[in-house]
Amino acid sequence: MPDVKLSIAGRDYFVACNAGEEQRLLELGAMVNATAHQVAGGARGLTETRALLFSALMLADKLHDAGGAVRVDTAGPSAALKQSADTLEGLATRLENLALRLEN
């Protein structure tokens, strides 16, 4: 099981994934990183935990909006969209759990 190095908000994280999923995980990490930088630029003084929490919430909101738009336009989400949504939800859950552990 390969490890992928993700750089998010100036920190490096090593995440295990299945073989062949490395590029997708890097792309998702880049999305989280971009959102974390957006959050950090808009709200000074946030702790790392809260910045990651807000990043996860922003991504979940975008995912929710995208899922709603797909359901209106088609009979159902495509397999690729569903897989992306599942991956993002899993990443958001992991980030939220990390945020909770860091706050306690």
C-alpha positions in Angstrom: 0.0 0.0 0.0 1.8 3.2 -1.2 2.1 6.3 1.0 1.5 9.7 -0.6 2.9 12.9 0.7 0.3 15.7 0.9 1.4 19.3 1.6 -1.6 21.1 3.1 -1.4 24.6 4.7 2.4 24.4 5.0 2.5 20.9 6.6 3.3 17.5 5.2 1.0 14.5 5.8 1.7 11.0 4.7 -1.5 9.1 3.7 -1.7 5.5 2.7 -3.8 4.6 -0.4 -4.4 1.7 -2.7 -2.1 1.1 -5.6 -3.1 3.2 -8.5 -4.9 5.9 -6.4 -1.8 8.0 -5.8 -2.5 10.6 -8.5 -6.1 11.0 -7.4 -5.1 11.5 -3.8 -2.6 14.1 -4.8 -5.3 16.0 -6.7 -7.6 15.8 -3.7 -4.8 17.0 -1.5 -4.2 20.0 -3.8 -7.9 20.9 -3.5 -7.7 20.8 0.3 -4.5 22.8 0.2 -6.1 25.5 -2.0 -9.1 25.7 0.2 -7.0 25.9 3.4 -5.1 28.8 1.9 -8.4 30.5 1.0 -9.6 30.0 4.5 -6.4 31.3 6.1 -6.4 34.4 3.9 -10.0 35.2 4.8 -9.8 34.8 8.6 -6.7 35.8 10.5 -5.8 34.2 13.8 -7.4 30.8 13.1 -5.7 27.9 14.7 -4.6 25.1 12.4 -7.3 22.9 13.7 -10.1 25.4 13.0 -8.6 26.3 9.6 -8.7 22.6 8.6 -12.2 22.3 10.0 -13.4 25.3 7.9 -11.6 23.9 4.9 -13.5 20.6 5.3 -16.8 22.4 5.7 -16.2 24.5 2.6 -15.3 21.4 0.5 -18.4 19.6 1.9 -20.5 22.6 1.0 -19.2 22.6 -2.6 -19.7 18.8 -2.8 -23.3 19.2 -1.6 -23.9 22.0 -4.1 -22.4 19.9 -6.9 -24.4 16.8 -6.0 -27.6 18.8 -5.9 -26.9 20.2 -9.4 -26.2 16.8 -10.8 -29.4 15.3 -9.5 -31.4 18.1 -11.1 -29.8 17.8 -14.5 -29.5 14.0 -14.8 -31.1 10.8 -13.6 -28.3 10.3 -11.1 -24.7 11.1 -10.4 -22.1 9.4 -12.6 -19.9 6.7 -11.2 -16.9 9.0 -11.3 -18.7 11.8 -9.5 -20.0 9.4 -6.9 -16.5 8.0 -6.3 -15.1 11.6 -6.0 -17.8 12.5 -3.6 -17.1 9.4 -1.5 -13.4 10.2 -1.5 -14.0 13.8 -0.5 -16.4 12.8 2.2 -13.9 10.4 3.6 -11.2 13.0 3.6 -13.5 15.5 5.2 -14.4 13.0 7.9 -10.7 12.3 8.6 -10.0 16.1 8.8 -12.9 16.7 11.1 -11.7 13.8 13.4 -8.1 15.2 13.3 -9.5 18.6 14.2 -11.4 17.2 17.2 -8.3 15.3 18.4 -6.2 18.4 18.1 -8.7 20.5 20.0 -8.9 18.1 22.9 
